[in-house]
Amino acid sequence: MMLAAAVVLALAAPGRGRAALAQGLFPLLAIALTIAGALLLS
């Protein structure tokens, strides 16, 4: 649920992308998207 919420927030607030990247959240979002994609394909 938390990963999904993070992805939704990232998609809803693209303007904060650079701030998230600066804070090191981008890799976590990438992992969350990968997991979500794997779940959708499974």
C-alpha positions, -999 to +999 in steps of 0.1 A: +000+000+000+028+024+009+046+017-024+014+023-043+008+055-025+043+067-033+038+060-070+004+077-070+019+108-053+048+108-077+025+107-107+001+133-092+029+157-084+054+156-113+067+191-103+082+175-072+102+150-093+135+169-090+130+173-052+123+136-048+154+128-069+175+151-048+163+133-017+171+099-032+135+088-035+137+082-073+153+048-069+126+038-045+099+049-069+116+030-097+117-002-076+080+004-067+071+007-104+091-024-112+072-044-085+039-030-096+047-040-132+057-075-121+025-079-102+004-068-132+022-092-155+021-121-132 
